[in-house]
Amino acid sequence: MKSRSIETLYREHGHAILRRARRILGNEDDAREVLHDVFVTVIDRPDGFRGESSITTWLYAATTNACLNRLRNQRTRARLLAEESPGADRPTAPSAENAAVLRDLLARVPLELARVAVHLYADEMTHEEIARVLGCSRRHVGDLAMRLLESVRKTEEIT
Amino acid sequence: MNELSPTTRPEGCLSDFAFDRRLAGELDPREEAEARAHVEECARCASRWEELSREREAFAAEPLPSGLRARAHARISKGRLFATAGALAAAAAIVLAVRALPSDGARTKGDDVKLSFYVKHGSSVRLGASGDAVAPGDALRFVYTARTAQHLAVLSVDGARRVSVYYPNGSTAARAPAGADVALPESTVLDDTLGDETLYGVFCPEPFALEPLRTALEASPDRAPLPEGCAVEVLTMRKEAIRSP
């Protein structure tokens, strides 16, 4: 992928990566690092995007995975939870408390359920949209959503 | 644990994902017409559309960070699409230790496929070996070899006997073109569940659904899922807490 293309991609899509990472991780520094990490992936593995989905769809998935990797890293998670704060201005995003609950959830449930949780609660996407990003059927998204709720309930019973 | 609040987005209103696709010009004619009509009549969505449009404009004024620009130039000048071995290590490829398991007749590994992995621990990257220990927070990067094109999935049973699909996303296995030491996209960071974790790399010549395999593993975590005509590479690792100095 040519340098100019990378720059174009960055200018046209970076805003969405940064916005979502801020919302998921709750702070600017980590969000900026995710933005950097996603574009390192784009540069180092241009074959990763095979044109099977749109650029936006692919970047949504890459951003989600980069954020989840950070959250599920124990040391990072401990730091983020200790720093929990209302975060950046998000007029239509979930409340700060909701975001903190979500981050705790994302670090604990199985990875595939965490992806769905991001799209349901942070992105507020429809099941059809989630299916597009995950590359699966809408029905499978529904199944994953049910399993997510069961996983949350089981955790609440134990704690 | 506090419950998550339900979505704040009213029924019928557009998600940020829809807006981002619209900003990128990715909506098809029908979707674009519907989005335009909705934004014209919905104050909430009209406001959000304006906000995201301004956000995109403001961000577009930012230059590509110099580090990324240099990296892109270096990639172009090398004339290669894939990282060199050293760069692959720098990209935190993860090596999985491959531990030979006693044969119990339940696992089958084809000669034409292989799954291995690299482990990134802190700033160091290593190729794992049989019996190696890994730690929570370590990042794994799977690498496969296949003489012929396959469909591949990697599933895991962790120390708490929980089953996860590490690769790919979605409901069906991913296409894996023939090749040697092909790195799978993205790394996986290990969580803090300690104990022995078993990884199953399932290679099939035809596409296969993941849910039946996941269900089978949940029912029998110690039994490798083996669809007919497929090969399974079984790997284990021992996840241990990081010892304090």
Chai-1 contact restraints between the chains, C-beta under 6 A:
chainA,res_idxA,chainB,res_idxB,connection_type,confidence,min_distance_angstrom,max_distance_angstrom,comment,restraint_id
A,S3,B,A72,contact,1.0,0.0,6.0,A-B,restraint_1
A,S3,B,H73,contact,1.0,0.0,6.0,A-B,restraint_2
A,S3,B,I76,contact,1.0,0.0,6.0,A-B,restraint_3
A,I6,B,A72,contact,1.0,0.0,6.0,A-B,restraint_4
A,E7,B,L64,contact,1.0,0.0,6.0,A-B,restraint_5
A,Y10,B,L64,contact,1.0,0.0,6.0,A-B,restraint_6
A,R11,B,A60,contact,1.0,0.0,6.0,A-B,restraint_7
A,G14,B,F59,contact,1.0,0.0,6.0,A-B,restraint_8
A,H15,B,E55,contact,1.0,0.0,6.0,A-B,restraint_9
A,H15,B,R56,contact,1.0,0.0,6.0,A-B,restraint_10
A,H15,B,F59,contact,1.0,0.0,6.0,A-B,restraint_11
A,A16,B,D20,contact,1.0,0.0,6.0,A-B,restraint_12
A,F39,B,L68,contact,1.0,0.0,6.0,A-B,restraint_13
A,I43,B,R71,contact,1.0,0.0,6.0,A-B,restraint_14
A,I43,B,A72,contact,1.0,0.0,6.0,A-B,restraint_15
A,I43,B,R75,contact,1.0,0.0,6.0,A-B,restraint_16
A,D44,B,A83,contact,1.0,0.0,6.0,A-B,restraint_17
A,D44,B,A91,contact,1.0,0.0,6.0,A-B,restraint_18
A,P46,B,L81,contact,1.0,0.0,6.0,A-B,restraint_19
A,D47,B,L81,contact,1.0,0.0,6.0,A-B,restraint_20
A,G48,B,P185,contact,1.0,0.0,6.0,A-B,restraint_21
A,S54,B,E26,contact,1.0,0.0,6.0,A-B,restraint_22
A,T56,B,D20,contact,1.0,0.0,6.0,A-B,restraint_23
A,T56,B,R21,contact,1.0,0.0,6.0,A-B,restraint_24
A,T56,B,A24,contact,1.0,0.0,6.0,A-B,restraint_25
A,T56,B,E26,contact,1.0,0.0,6.0,A-B,restraint_26
A,N65,B,E186,contact,1.0,0.0,6.0,A-B,restraint_27
A,N69,B,V189,contact,1.0,0.0,6.0,A-B,restraint_28
A,R72,B,V189,contact,1.0,0.0,6.0,A-B,restraint_29
A,R72,B,D191,contact,1.0,0.0,6.0,A-B,restraint_30
A,N73,B,G137,contact,1.0,0.0,6.0,A-B,restraint_31
A,N73,B,V189,contact,1.0,0.0,6.0,A-B,restraint_32
A,Q74,B,P136,contact,1.0,0.0,6.0,A-B,restraint_33
A,Q74,B,G137,contact,1.0,0.0,6.0,A-B,restraint_34
A,Q74,B,D192,contact,1.0,0.0,6.0,A-B,restraint_35
A,R75,B,G137,contact,1.0,0.0,6.0,A-B,restraint_36
A,N98,B,L4,contact,1.0,0.0,6.0,A-B,restraint_37
A,N98,B,S5,contact,1.0,0.0,6.0,A-B,restraint_38
A,V101,B,N2,contact,1.0,0.0,6.0,A-B,restraint_39
A,V101,B,L4,contact,1.0,0.0,6.0,A-B,restraint_40
A,P110,B,S164,contact,1.0,0.0,6.0,A-B,restraint_41
A,L111,B,S164,contact,1.0,0.0,6.0,A-B,restraint_42
A,E112,B,V165,contact,1.0,0.0,6.0,A-B,restraint_43
A,Y121,B,L4,contact,1.0,0.0,6.0,A-B,restraint_44
A,D123,B,F17,contact,1.0,0.0,6.0,A-B,restraint_45
A,E124,B,T7,contact,1.0,0.0,6.0,A-B,restraint_46
A,E124,B,R9,contact,1.0,0.0,6.0,A-B,restraint_47
A,E124,B,S15,contact,1.0,0.0,6.0,A-B,restraint_48
A,M125,B,S15,contact,1.0,0.0,6.0,A-B,restraint_49
A,M125,B,F17,contact,1.0,0.0,6.0,A-B,restraint_50
A,E129,B,F17,contact,1.0,0.0,6.0,A-B,restraint_51
A,L134,B,N169,contact,1.0,0.0,6.0,A-B,restraint_52
A,L134,B,G170,contact,1.0,0.0,6.0,A-B,restraint_53
A,G135,B,N169,contact,1.0,0.0,6.0,A-B,restraint_54
A,G135,B,G170,contact,1.0,0.0,6.0,A-B,restraint_55
A,C136,B,G170,contact,1.0,0.0,6.0,A-B,restraint_56
A,C136,B,S171,contact,1.0,0.0,6.0,A-B,restraint_57
A,H140,B,S171,contact,1.0,0.0,6.0,A-B,restraint_58
A,E156,B,M1,contact,1.0,0.0,6.0,A-B,restraint_59
